[in-house]
């Protein structure tokens, strides 16, 4: 268990020390969904792509694990990052799996059947802030495995 926690803590610390530069076109970096149902220390590649200068990283990544198996993660993006930028980053990779039932709502859902996970994008509100979940305006991206079993890989 310690072998799994140490690399994750290191990666999260590195991500926290990186700052987003204000540009006209921001590139939002998403967590790597291959982490879902991952049980080996070999699979802890936190980002979905190689980090580069000017990328917008989450200000916090929270993971949910059961018996050493990561089955969900939440990436929180600063309120200065727009909803549309985060949505565009998700659509770049998973647009074909977007569910359109939510219209113009500030919540979006993607269901990636082939890889057996879903993505939920929402904006924290005052209620979330009051419950110490996230500051109002924070964009939250949840990656959730359909099954918590690590035996699916």
C-alpha positions in Angstrom: 0.0 0.0 0.0 2.9 2.4 0.8 4.3 1.7 -2.7 1.1 3.1 -4.2 0.7 6.1 -2.0 4.2 7.5 -2.3 4.2 8.0 -6.1 0.7 9.4 -5.9 1.6 11.9 -3.2 4.7 12.9 -5.2 2.7 13.5 -8.4 0.0 15.5 -6.6 2.7 17.6 -5.0 4.3 18.3 -8.4 0.9 19.2 -9.9 0.2 21.6 -7.0 3.5 23.5 -7.6 2.7 24.1 -11.3 0.8 27.3 -12.1 -1.4 28.0 -15.0 -0.5 30.9 -17.2 -3.3 33.2 -18.4 -3.6 32.9 -22.1 -6.3 33.3 -24.7 -6.4 29.5 -25.4 -5.8 27.4 -22.3 -5.1 23.7 -22.6 -6.8 21.8 -19.7 -5.0 18.6 -18.7 -7.2 15.8 -17.5 -6.3 12.9 -15.1 -5.6 9.6 -16.8 -8.7 7.3 -16.6 -6.4 4.3 -17.0 -5.8 4.8 -13.2 -9.3 3.5 -12.6 -9.3 -0.1 -11.4 -5.5 0.0 -11.3 -3.7 -2.0 -8.6 -0.1 -2.0 -9.7 2.5 0.6 -8.9 3.4 0.4 -12.6 0.2 2.1 -13.7 0.4 5.4 -11.7 0.7 7.8 -14.7 -1.4 10.6 -13.2 -1.9 12.8 -16.3 -3.6 11.8 -19.6 -0.8 13.4 -21.6 2.7 14.7 -21.1 2.7 18.0 -19.2 4.0 21.0 -21.0 4.4 24.8 -20.4 1.1 26.7 -20.2 -1.1 23.8 -19.4 -3.9 24.1 -16.9 -3.6 21.4 -14.2 -6.2 20.6 -11.5 -5.6 22.4 -8.2 -6.5 19.2 -6.4 -7.0 15.5 -7.3 -8.8 13.2 -4.9 -8.9 9.5 -5.3 -11.2 6.8 -3.9 -9.7 3.4 -3.3 -10.9 0.0 -2.0 -8.4 -2.7 -1.1 -5.7 -0.9 -3.0 -7.9 -0.5 -6.1 -8.6 3.0 -7.4 -12.2 3.2 -8.6 -12.9 6.9 -8.7 -11.1 10.2 -8.9 -12.1 13.8 -8.7 -10.1 16.6 -10.4 -10.9 20.1 -9.2 -10.0 23.0 -11.5 -9.7 26.6 -10.2 -12.7 28.8 -10.6 -10.7 31.0 -13.0 -10.8 28.0 -15.5 -14.0 28.2 -17.5 -16.6 25.5 -17.6 -16.3 25.5 -21.4 -12.5 25.0 -21.4 -12.9 21.9 -19.1 -15.8 20.6 -21.2 -13.8 21.1 -24.4 -10.8 19.1 -22.9 -13.2 16.2 -22.1 -14.9 16.4 -25.5 -11.4 16.3 -27.2 -10.9 12.8 -25.8 -14.5 11.5 -25.1 -16.9 13.7 -27.2 -18.5 10.8 -28.9 -19.7 9.5 -25.5 -21.3 12.7 -24.3 -24.9 12.5 -23.1 -26.9 15.4 -24.2 -29.8 15.1 -21.7 -28.6 18.1 -19.7 -28.9 20.8 -22.4 -27.4 24.1 -21.2 -27.0 22.9 -17.6 -23.8 23.4 -15.7 -23.5 19.6 -15.4 -22.4 17.3 -18.2 -22.0 13.5 -18.3 -20.0 11.2 -20.6 -20.4 7.4 -20.5 -17.4 5.6 -22.0 -18.8 2.1 -22.5 -15.7 0.5 -24.1 -13.5 1.4 -21.1 -16.3 1.0 -18.5 -16.2 4.4 -16.8 -18.1 7.6 -16.7 -17.1 11.3 -16.4 -19.2 13.9 -14.7 -18.4 17.6 -15.0 -20.1 20.1 -12.6 -19.5 23.5 -11.0 -19.3 23.7 -7.2 -21.9 26.1 -5.8 -22.3 27.9 -2.4 -23.8 24.7 -0.9 -20.6 22.7 -1.8 -18.5 25.5 -0.4 -20.5 25.5 2.9 -19.9 21.7 3.1 -16.2 22.2 2.5 -16.3 20.2 -0.7 -15.0 22.9 -3.0 -15.0 26.7 -3.4 -18.0 28.0 -5.3 -17.1 28.2 -9.0 -14.6 25.4 -8.9 -15.0 23.0 -11.8 -15.1 19.4 -10.7 -14.5 16.4 -13.0 -15.3 13.0 -11.6 -14.0 9.8 -13.3 -15.9 6.8 -12.0 -15.4 3.1 -12.9 -18.6 1.1 -13.6 -17.2 -1.6 -11.3 -14.8 -1.2 -8.4 -13.1 -4.5 -9.3 -9.5 -4.3 -10.3 -9.8 -7.5 -12.3 -11.2 -5.7 -15.4 -7.8 -4.8 -16.8 
